[in-house]
Amino acid sequence: MSNQAKASALAKAGFDLWQAGRLEDAVPLYREAIECADQNHYAVDAYHSEFAAVLATLGRDDEAREQYERALPAVQRIDGEGQTPGGLIARYFLSEHLLKMNAPAEALAILERAMAAFAAASSEEKATEIREDLAFIINAPAGE
């Protein structure tokens, strides 16, 4: 049974521990947040992505890859084709991690899908909106 309020609080606590450098302490909080989250909630992809970053920093690359991969379906449940900045960013981080794991062909395939989604934007106006959203997200201070 989901408890989204609890999941959000756990993920925030996990994020705070991650930022404080207490990576091992963040791991069980992210696990529990993901377990009790409503899997259709808009923040689930962020929980997976943040957890993946913690695991990657700890050198637990296979577990990190699994979490990066789990972030993609979470994004697609929300926006279908993954054309939102969240979808593009999730693909970018997965591909970056695949490069770290010496899997360049897989990384390229992920990036090609991201670029195809970007190119499929219905209009130049939509493409511009996506570029602006990405620029804001990439340049935003941590925690925004």
N, C-alpha and C positions, 0 to 999 in steps of 0.2 A: 504494500500500500504506500502510495507516495505521500510525502509531507514536504511540499515545496518550501515552506517557510524554514523548516529545519535544514533542508538541503542548501538553501541560500546562505543561511548563517554558517553552516559548516564550510561551504566553499569560501566564504569571506575570511573565516578564521584560517583556513588552509592557505589562502592567498597572503594573508598577513604574516604567517609563519614563513612562507616562501620568501617574501620580501625581507624578512629579518634574518634570512640565511639558515633557518631551522628546517631544512628540507625533509629530513627523516620524520620530523614531527608533523609535517604537512601531509605526508602520504596517507595515513589512516583517515584523516579528515576528508580528503578528496574522495577516497574510496567510499566512505559512508555517504557523502553528499551525492555521489552518483547513484548509489543504491537506493536512496530514499527520494530522489528527485522525480518529478513528473517528467517522463521522457519526452513529452511534447512541449515542455516549457522552453521558451526562447533562449534561456541561459545554459541549457545542457551542453551545447557545443563548447561553450567557454569553459565549463567544468572539465570536460575531457581535454581541451587544449592546454589549460593551465596545469592539469595533472601531468600531461605528457611532458611539458617543459620541466617540471620538477623531476620526473623520472629520468629525462635525458640528462639533466645536470648531474644527477646521481650516477650516471653511466649505465643506467638500466634501459639500454636502447631497445630491446625487444618489447618490453612493457610500454615504453614511450611510444613506439610505433603503433602498438595496438590502440593506445588512447588517441593518437593523432588520427588514425583510421576511423575510430568510433566517432570522432567529431564531425566527419563528413556527412554521414546519414542524419545526424542531429540537425545540421544546417539544412540539408535537403528537405527534411520534414517541414521546415519553416518556409523555405523559399523555392522549393521544387527543383529548379535546375542549378541552384548554387550560384546564381548571378549576383547576389548581394555582395557587398564588401566582406561580410563574414565568411561566405563561401569561398571567395577568392583567397582570403587570408588563411583559412583552414587548409586549402590546397597548397599554398606557399609553404606553410610550416611543415606539412607532411613531406613535401618534396625536399625541403632543406634537411630534414631529418634523414630521409633516404640517402641523400648525398653523404651525410655523416656516416651512414652505415655501408657506404661503398656500393650503392645500388643506383648508379646514374641513369640507367635505362628506365627504371621504375619512376625515378624523380622526373625525368623528362616527360613521361607519359602523363603524370599528374599535372605538370605545368601546361602541357598541351591542352588538356581538358579545361584548365582554368582559363587559358587564353581563348579557347573556343567559346566558353561561356561569356567571357567579356565581349568577344566579337559579335555574339548573338544578341547583344543588347539591342532593343528594338529601334533605337534612334540615336542620333548623335547627342541629343539632349540627355538620354538615359546614360550613354557612355560617359558624358561629362559629369553627370551626377555621381556615377560610380567612382570615377577618378577623384573627384573632390572628397567623397566619403573615405576612400582609401587614404588619401593624403592626410585627412584629419585624424584618422585612427592611427596611422603610422607615427604621426608627429605629436599625438596627445601624451601628456604626462601620465605616468603610471597611476592607475586607480580611476581614470576617467572613463 
